[in-house]
Amino acid sequence: MAAGLTVLTTVSTMADRPSTATDTATASDWLTGARPHTWANAVAPVLAGTGAAAWDDGASWWKAVLAGIVAMALIIGVNYANDYSDGIRGTDDDRTGPLRLTGSGLVPPTRVKKAASLCFAVAGVAGVILSLVSSWWLILIGALCIVSAWFYTGGKNPYGYRGLGEVSVFVFFGLVAVLGTEFTQSGKVSWVGLALAVGIGSLSASVNLTNNLRDIPTDSAAGKTTLAVLLGDRGTRKLYVGLLVVSVVMTLVLAGAGVAALIGLIAVPLLIVAALPVVQGATGRDLIPVLGLTGRAMLVWSVAMFVAMLLV
């Protein structure tokens, strides 16, 4: 992870745009900039991974806490990093979503960048500790996570501008986060962990996809080619529903570990409520609540599956 932090501090790909920011942001503004509606993307995989470890009788609460610190620091860090990178590019100059610190001019870009770096440093320290008590080579994966978080929208050729955002979310906040949490606790990964990782990854990617669905008009105008821009409005809505369905399928698959896994179906009503605006063609600000609804559905699913894995 130290390697990842070195990259962030030594690579400079774009100078800050001249800014009239007055640095008048309140604590509430900084909280909004951290985008709480995405935090379920960090909590859910740790719960799922710990559940998988519990299924294999290897759960460790203190390692789960460390994994949670890593995940939360990463999600907040990537949100601030996106705020900074999109802001200096001008991508957020015309935005329908929640307030952005850089784009709004409330905070100088360098302060937002420092906030992102601080979060990545916290993730790095917690991750190194977790790796040293598990397997040292996990430090390399942690470094990759930090570098990937930065270059999602940072650098000269951010992959988030190339339609790979949802793929990255699926991999890092799904497969890597869930299986990594399981491995650090039980010392191995299982088919249960993989099924949970696919379910969480799909739901996590759907949160990101909803955000990009809302921003198709402004992202297109700004030259930000997200997956939603590539698929178009109709295709993006279909993919969103498909990602939600994957979590339901994984619930049924996990019933193979024990009928208690069907507890996960408790999230279905929430998934339906979240999907209705998307299916009914909501646009712009009307899509903002969908992010929170999808995130809460993912959190409910992860809690249900965690409990289920304790019971089977």
Secondary structure, 3 states (H helix, E strand, C coil): CHHHHHHHHHCCCCCCCCCCCCCCCCHHHHHHHCCHHHCHHHHHHHHHHHHHHHHCCCCCHHHHHHHHHHHHHHHHHHHHHHHHHHHHHCCCCCCCCCCCHHHHCCCCHHHHHHHHHHHHHHHHHHHHHHHHCCCCCHHHHHHHHHHHHHCCCCCCCCHHHECCHHHHHHHHHHHHHHHHHHHHHHCCCCHHHHHHHHHHHHHHHHHHHHHHHHCHHHHHHHCCECHHHHHHHHHHHHHHHHHHHHHHHHHHHHHHHCHHHHHHHHHHHHHHHHHHHHHCCCCHHHHHHHHHHHHHHHHHHHHHHHHHHHHC
